[in-house]
């Protein structure tokens, strides 16, 4: 039985796409603000300030949506991983011989199925966040730096 099933991998992919989209919009705000200052404030163009302000609100809402969806799908991926891991561990425990059952206490097996898997689930989710957010932030920031 595979612990990382296709649905979990799809959730990871969707989470990565949403987090990348979030950082694209987060780092676009600085360009929009520069446009407001350069083309709106210095030129005295109030219409440009309003238009760019509206676009900033739209970008903020899209970034908010992407951040929420990235968190949602990241959580779904980590819970899917934990579910598959618990199921695999349970099936493995069911195949234990009587000598193995005597070696491990019931409390120890329950702890392995709950607390340890929950810790792995949390570590998986944090790893997914860190390993996606840091590179996405760096790539988008470098792209924005070269655009200026």
Backbone as CSV, one residue per row, in Angstrom:
resi,resn,N_x,N_y,N_z,CA_x,CA_y,CA_z,C_x,C_y,C_z
1,UNK,0.848,-1.179,0.000,0.000,0.000,0.000,0.893,1.242,0.000
2,UNK,0.595,2.130,-0.863,1.382,3.356,-0.961,0.872,4.376,0.054
3,UNK,1.796,4.952,0.792,1.404,5.956,1.787,1.056,7.268,1.099
4,UNK,1.782,7.606,0.033,1.462,8.805,-0.745,0.652,8.383,-1.964
5,UNK,-0.639,8.513,-1.860,-1.522,8.151,-2.966,-1.643,9.312,-3.929
6,UNK,-2.293,9.056,-5.045,-2.430,10.078,-6.092,-3.198,11.298,-5.592
7,UNK,-4.219,11.080,-4.765,-4.987,12.230,-4.275,-4.137,13.121,-3.379
8,UNK,-3.283,12.519,-2.567,-2.398,13.307,-1.707,-1.412,14.095,-2.558
9,UNK,-0.888,13.486,-3.592,0.064,14.175,-4.467,-0.626,15.320,-5.204
10,UNK,-1.873,15.115,-5.622,-2.625,16.191,-6.280,-2.859,17.340,-5.317
11,UNK,-3.179,17.036,-4.063,-3.381,18.090,-3.056,-2.087,18.869,-2.825
12,UNK,-0.968,18.174,-2.810,0.324,18.849,-2.653,0.572,19.784,-3.837
13,UNK,0.287,19.312,-5.036,0.478,20.136,-6.230,-0.411,21.380,-6.209
14,UNK,-1.675,21.205,-5.866,-2.589,22.353,-5.805,-2.125,23.333,-4.740
15,UNK,-1.695,22.818,-3.600,-1.189,23.688,-2.537,0.024,24.480,-3.014
16,UNK,0.929,23.838,-3.733,2.120,24.517,-4.243,1.753,25.608,-5.243
17,UNK,0.806,25.318,-6.116,0.370,26.318,-7.098,-0.251,27.515,-6.392
18,UNK,-1.089,27.267,-5.398,-1.758,28.358,-4.680,-0.757,29.200,-3.891
19,UNK,0.230,28.554,-3.296,1.232,29.308,-2.540,2.082,30.155,-3.489
20,UNK,2.406,29.615,-4.654,3.148,30.402,-5.648,2.329,31.597,-6.119
21,UNK,1.041,31.386,-6.329,0.156,32.473,-6.737,0.071,33.538,-5.650
22,UNK,0.000,33.098,-4.409,-0.031,34.037,-3.288,1.200,34.933,-3.298
23,UNK,2.374,34.355,-3.453,3.591,35.162,-3.424,3.726,36.045,-4.649
24,UNK,3.194,35.613,-5.771,3.204,36.475,-6.944,2.416,37.748,-6.667
25,UNK,1.245,37.603,-6.062,0.434,38.783,-5.769,0.989,39.590,-4.609
26,UNK,1.604,38.931,-3.635,2.205,39.675,-2.521,3.325,40.584,-3.005
27,UNK,4.121,40.093,-3.928,5.241,40.890,-4.394,4.861,41.842,-5.526
28,UNK,3.651,41.714,-6.050,3.182,42.648,-7.065,2.737,43.966,-6.441
29,UNK,2.405,43.942,-5.151,1.951,45.165,-4.484,2.995,46.267,-4.559
30,UNK,4.259,45.894,-4.464,5.307,46.921,-4.492,5.350,47.610,-5.854
31,UNK,5.153,46.869,-6.927,5.106,47.502,-8.251,3.889,48.410,-8.390
32,UNK,2.777,47.977,-7.848,1.567,48.805,-7.911,1.752,50.080,-7.099
33,UNK,2.369,49.942,-5.941,2.615,51.124,-5.108,3.599,52.068,-5.793
34,UNK,4.603,51.526,-6.451,5.542,52.369,-7.194,4.835,53.106,-8.315
35,UNK,3.894,52.439,-8.964,3.128,53.085,-10.025,2.245,54.200,-9.468
36,UNK,1.669,53.971,-8.296,0.851,55.021,-7.673,1.708,56.250,-7.374
37,UNK,2.893,56.023,-6.845,3.762,57.151,-6.491,4.296,57.842,-7.739
38,UNK,4.807,57.063,-8.708,5.427,57.652,-9.892,4.415,58.306,-10.823
39,UNK,3.342,57.591,-11.138,2.404,58.073,-12.136,1.195,58.795,-11.547
40,UNK,0.924,58.593,-10.273,-0.248,59.207,-9.670,0.071,60.420,-8.821
41,UNK,0.894,60.234,-7.811,1.173,61.318,-6.862,2.032,62.397,-7.504
42,UNK,3.132,61.990,-8.133,4.033,62.985,-8.726,3.395,63.711,-9.899
43,UNK,2.560,62.996,-10.663,1.913,63.626,-11.815,0.606,64.311,-11.427
44,UNK,0.138,64.098,-10.216,-1.126,64.691,-9.777,-2.334,64.032,-10.431
45,UNK,-2.196,62.782,-10.833,-3.264,62.055,-11.521,-4.063,61.255,-10.493
46,UNK,-5.155,61.835,-10.034,-5.973,61.197,-9.004,-6.693,59.957,-9.541
47,UNK,-7.068,59.989,-10.817,-7.736,58.834,-11.421,-6.820,57.602,-11.411
48,UNK,-5.542,57.799,-11.699,-4.584,56.689,-11.687,-4.447,56.108,-10.276
49,UNK,-4.471,56.966,-9.280,-4.369,56.494,-7.895,-5.564,55.620,-7.547
50,UNK,-6.764,56.056,-7.954,-7.964,55.269,-7.678,-7.953,53.927,-8.424
51,UNK,-7.550,53.959,-9.688,-7.521,52.726,-10.481,-6.509,51.729,-9.902
52,UNK,-5.318,52.202,-9.597,-4.309,51.305,-9.033,-4.706,50.830,-7.633
53,UNK,-5.370,51.705,-6.864,-5.876,51.284,-5.550,-6.895,50.165,-5.689
54,UNK,-7.769,50.282,-6.688,-8.752,49.220,-6.928,-8.065,47.927,-7.351
55,UNK,-7.041,48.034,-8.208,-6.304,46.839,-8.621,-5.565,46.213,-7.437
56,UNK,-5.092,47.047,-6.518,-4.425,46.512,-5.327,-5.414,45.731,-4.461
57,UNK,-6.657,46.231,-4.366,-7.675,45.506,-3.602,-7.986,44.170,-4.270
58,UNK,-8.105,44.185,-5.596,-8.357,42.933,-6.330,-7.193,41.958,-6.120
59,UNK,-5.969,42.453,-6.216,-4.794,41.593,-6.012,-4.758,41.057,-4.582
60,UNK,-5.140,41.882,-3.621,-5.172,41.431,-2.224,-6.208,40.328,-2.034
61,UNK,-7.367,40.471,-2.668,-8.407,39.449,-2.540,-7.987,38.143,-3.218
62,UNK,-7.352,38.248,-4.373,-6.868,37.035,-5.046,-5.768,36.379,-4.207
63,UNK,-4.867,37.201,-3.646,-3.828,36.660,-2.777,-4.404,36.006,-1.532
64,UNK,-5.459,36.622,-0.974,-6.125,36.037,0.194,-6.730,34.686,-0.167
65,UNK,-7.414,34.631,-1.297,-8.006,33.372,-1.753,-6.928,32.315,-1.971
66,UNK,-5.834,32.701,-2.624,-4.755,31.743,-2.892,-4.122,31.255,-1.591
67,UNK,-3.948,32.148,-0.625,-3.375,31.742,0.656,-4.266,30.780,1.419
68,UNK,-5.569,31.076,1.410,-6.509,30.189,2.099,-6.568,28.831,1.410
69,UNK,-6.626,28.834,0.083,-6.678,27.561,-0.644,-5.378,26.776,-0.511
70,UNK,-4.242,27.484,-0.478,-2.960,26.804,-0.259,-2.920,26.129,1.096
71,UNK,-3.415,26.824,2.121,-3.488,26.223,3.450,-4.458,25.057,3.507
72,UNK,-5.602,25.223,2.830,-6.617,24.167,2.826,-6.086,22.903,2.161
73,UNK,-5.506,23.048,0.984,-5.027,21.867,0.279,-3.770,21.285,0.921
74,UNK,-2.960,22.126,1.558,-1.818,21.606,2.315,-2.279,20.780,3.499
75,UNK,-3.333,21.247,4.163,-3.886,20.485,5.289,-4.513,19.182,4.807
76,UNK,-5.206,19.239,3.657,-5.784,18.013,3.111,-4.693,17.010,2.734
77,UNK,-3.602,17.509,2.185,-2.506,16.611,1.807,-1.897,15.959,3.044
78,UNK,-1.691,16.737,4.101,-1.080,16.165,5.301,-2.039,15.212,6.015
79,UNK,-3.336,15.511,6.017,-4.267,14.575,6.647,-4.419,13.307,5.810
80,UNK,-4.339,13.441,4.484,-4.373,12.247,3.639,-3.157,11.372,3.875
81,UNK,-1.996,12.012,4.024,-0.770,11.273,4.334,-0.911,10.544,5.669
82,UNK,-1.440,11.248,6.692,-1.589,10.641,8.015,-2.606,9.500,7.985
83,UNK,-3.686,9.682,7.252,-4.699,8.627,7.135,-4.111,7.379,6.492
84,UNK,-3.378,7.574,5.412,-2.769,6.428,4.727,-1.719,5.752,5.600
85,UNK,-0.964,6.554,6.346,0.050,5.986,7.235,-0.593,5.190,8.366
86,UNK,-1.657,5.742,8.970,-2.351,5.017,10.035,-2.940,3.705,9.519
87,UNK,-3.518,3.762,8.339,-4.115,2.556,7.765,-3.046,1.495,7.490
88,UNK,-1.911,1.927,6.952,-0.824,0.979,6.682,-0.277,0.392,7.979
89,UNK,-0.136,1.240,9.005,0.355,0.735,10.290,-0.646,-0.236,10.918
90,UNK,-1.935,0.104,10.834,-2.960,-0.775,11.396,-2.963,-2.137,10.695
91,UNK,-2.859,-2.128,9.368,-2.827,-3.392,8.636,-1.578,-4.196,8.973
92,UNK,-0.473,-3.498,9.204,0.754,-4.195,9.587,0.623,-4.801,10.985
93,UNK,-0.003,-4.059,11.901,-0.184,-4.570,13.266,-1.114,-5.785,13.262
94,UNK,-2.091,-5.797,12.370,-3.014,-6.932,12.298,-2.299,-8.222,11.884
95,UNK,-1.168,-8.091,11.215,-0.406,-9.266,10.780,0.655,-9.694,11.785
96,UNK,0.710,-9.056,12.950,1.689,-9.430,13.969,1.415,-10.853,14.470
97,UNK,2.498,-11.518,14.791,2.373,-12.829,15.429,2.115,-12.610,16.924
98,UNK,1.766,-13.693,17.618,1.488,-13.573,19.052,2.734,-13.148,19.823
99,UNK,3.913,-13.558,19.374,5.138,-13.158,20.079,5.377,-11.652,19.924
100,UNK,5.055,-11.098,18.734,5.180,-9.648,18.565,4.141,-8.893,19.384
101,UNK,2.959,-9.436,19.461,1.911,-8.784,20.254,2.313,-8.757,21.724
102,UNK,2.976,-9.815,22.189,3.429,-9.846,23.581,4.547,-8.844,23.838
103,UNK,5.370,-8.544,22.821,6.470,-7.586,22.985,5.980,-6.153,23.128
104,UNK,4.933,-5.812,22.387,4.438,-4.432,22.368,3.139,-4.349,23.156
105,UNK,3.052,-3.346,24.012,1.825,-3.180,24.776,0.760,-2.518,23.907
106,UNK,-0.478,-2.697,24.301,-1.581,-2.076,23.576,-1.464,-0.558,23.636
107,UNK,-1.085,-0.042,24.787,-0.930,1.410,24.944,0.166,1.941,24.025
108,UNK,1.234,1.191,23.889,2.319,1.615,22.997,1.887,1.631,21.543
109,UNK,1.109,0.636,21.147,0.622,0.589,19.766,-0.376,1.712,19.488
110,UNK,-1.227,1.999,20.458,-2.186,3.099,20.298,-1.438,4.427,20.196
111,UNK,-0.384,4.577,20.990,0.424,5.794,20.920,1.053,5.941,19.542
112,UNK,1.548,4.847,19.003,2.156,4.899,17.668,1.130,5.278,16.611
113,UNK,-0.094,4.777,16.765,-1.129,5.068,15.778,-1.699,6.481,15.905
114,UNK,-1.555,7.105,17.058,-2.153,8.434,17.244,-1.097,9.523,17.332
115,UNK,-0.387,9.576,18.426,0.520,10.695,18.683,1.658,10.769,17.675
116,UNK,2.303,9.645,17.420,3.442,9.658,16.506,3.024,10.021,15.090
117,UNK,1.887,9.492,14.645,1.413,9.814,13.299,0.984,11.276,13.224
118,UNK,0.387,11.795,14.289,0.010,13.213,14.310,1.243,14.097,14.236
119,UNK,2.308,13.712,14.932,3.553,14.478,14.845,4.128,14.440,13.429
120,UNK,4.063,13.286,12.783,4.520,13.194,11.393,3.633,14.020,10.464
121,UNK,2.343,14.044,10.737,1.423,14.848,9.938,1.757,16.330,10.049
122,UNK,1.999,16.801,11.269,2.359,18.205,11.471,3.704,18.533,10.818
123,UNK,4.652,17.624,10.931,5.949,17.852,10.294,5.813,17.883,8.779
124,UNK,4.969,17.024,8.221,4.728,16.992,6.772,4.118,18.305,6.302
125,UNK,3.154,18.806,7.056,2.510,20.066,6.676,3.487,21.235,6.776
126,UNK,4.288,21.286,7.833,5.267,22.367,7.964,6.341,22.270,6.887
127,UNK,6.767,21.067,6.571,7.750,20.871,5.511,7.190,21.317,4.169
128,UNK,5.940,20.981,3.922,5.291,21.400,2.689,5.229,22.918,2.599
129,UNK,4.900,23.562,3.698,4.831,25.023,3.695,6.200,25.650,3.483
130,UNK,7.179,25.211,4.265,8.510,25.824,4.178,9.185,25.548,2.845
131,UNK,9.076,24.321,2.381,9.764,23.957,1.137,9.101,24.555,-0.093
132,UNK,7.891,25.042,0.039,7.246,25.688,-1.093,7.309,27.202,-0.968
133,UNK,7.081,27.724,0.223,7.016,29.176,0.380,8.366,29.858,0.193
134,UNK,9.403,29.289,0.740,10.716,29.928,0.624,11.195,29.993,-0.827
135,UNK,11.194,28.900,-1.582,11.614,29.013,-2.984,10.677,29.885,-3.822
136,UNK,9.369,29.795,-3.568,8.424,30.621,-4.331,8.674,32.093,-4.059
137,UNK,8.900,32.427,-2.810,9.183,33.816,-2.454,10.480,34.292,-3.104
138,UNK,11.508,33.449,-3.086,12.786,33.826,-3.669,12.684,34.006,-5.182
139,UNK,12.020,33.084,-5.857,11.912,33.164,-7.321,11.120,34.386,-7.739
140,UNK,9.979,34.619,-7.092,9.157,35.770,-7.443,9.883,37.075,-7.100
141,UNK,10.583,37.112,-5.968,11.316,38.320,-5.591,12.434,38.621,-6.586
142,UNK,13.136,37.566,-7.048,14.191,37.793,-8.031,13.605,38.279,-9.353
143,UNK,12.482,37.708,-9.746,11.835,38.158,-10.979,11.398,39.613,-10.857
144,UNK,10.848,39.977,-9.711,10.410,41.364,-9.521,11.602,42.315,-9.455
145,UNK,12.713,41.842,-8.881,13.905,42.706,-8.809,14.454,43.009,-10.190
146,UNK,14.380,42.027,-11.086,14.869,42.271,-12.446,13.900,43.085,-13.286
147,UNK,12.649,43.163,-12.837,11.661,43.967,-13.577,11.810,45.448,-13.295
148,UNK,12.402,45.803,-12.167,12.516,47.216,-11.775,13.594,47.888,-12.582
